[in-house]
Amino acid sequence: MRIIYFANTRMPNEKAHGTQLAKMCEAFVEAGVDLTLVVPRRGIQNPRSIRDFYGLRKDIKIHYLPIPHFGSSRNLFNLEAFCFGIASFVVALGERIRNSSTIIYTIDLDQFSYFLLPLAGLPVFFECHGSKVQSLFFSFFIKRVKKIIAVSGGVARSLSESYKIDPNKILVASNAIDQHFSQKILPKEVARNKFGIAKDIPVALYLGKFYDCKGLDVLVQGAALLSGIQFILVGDTIERLLEVTGGSKISANVLVIGEVPHFDVPAMLSCADVLLLTGTAKNRYSYLETSPMKVFEYAATRIPVISAQTPAVEEISGDGVNFYEPDSVDSFVEAVSRSFGNREDAKVRADALYAKIGTYSWNERASRILQVIENK
């Protein structure tokens, strides 16, 4: 099978969607697919290869399209996306001439970059990570794709309701984990020594970028009421944390660590006594639609997880985590105290989470998607 995967994003990049994209391309290649990833060439590309940057086992063939960079505003980004859409259509049209059995795969990183692809005459499969506002561009596109791969049940329901799509046209396939992730997990003492974290303090750890939709204000405010616990936030800057939490005071027991290399993530998580997964009911995507990769990585460690009780997370985790009420500092504090106070219950839940999703790999996800493509 030959697949051309169009994605309007800089690659490699440090964001979660970059990791997801790279891991899925690797899984497709390991399944025997002849895959080419097509992305824009924006500014100065990272000199490291995708394989090196993400620690992949396979090389990914990549084709960069020379798309002009107009600026950083939303309207100018949309103009760039439109240009990428036209260039992608030309590439797809050329591929149809060379090989009419090629499959087009694409992902929703913006509103415009993929809408012309069905006109190239090749079957298009669309991976969707969030609900879509009503637009002529998207309505034109979504009615012409062969199959939709929705990252969560919330996304599938939204698309089905908003665009009157037959649910049978949608495959729900949550995110996943690298199949070798567990092999890189370290004993807690070894991990803490690696990162210079004291061995005798209780640690609650959050991993990920600091976004407005994450509900991190609850974490920061709750940490101030739990002075006996060290809270470690990994993946972004203190300045960004202040920005997304509205300038909340950062207490002395909150340590912010910047990005860590992808290959160090399992070791970083190994430092924790509990792992934190935040969310908010104030944001539709966070509450109903997300499929956070970190919950799969958390599950693989068998370390207890504390999470905002959102439908999006409940769909993945069941009762394998200790929940708190979204946007409630008191509930967050109670959940953290409960997890540290009842280690036996926390361990039972962590083991249940591992059994449910801790080994669900990108390769398994790719296999499900390829079965759908083969049955087109």
Order of alpha helices (4+ residues) and beta strands (2+ residues): beta-alpha-beta-alpha-beta-alpha-beta-beta-alpha-beta-alpha-beta-alpha-beta-alpha-beta-alpha-beta-alpha-beta-alpha-beta-alpha-beta-alpha-alpha-alpha
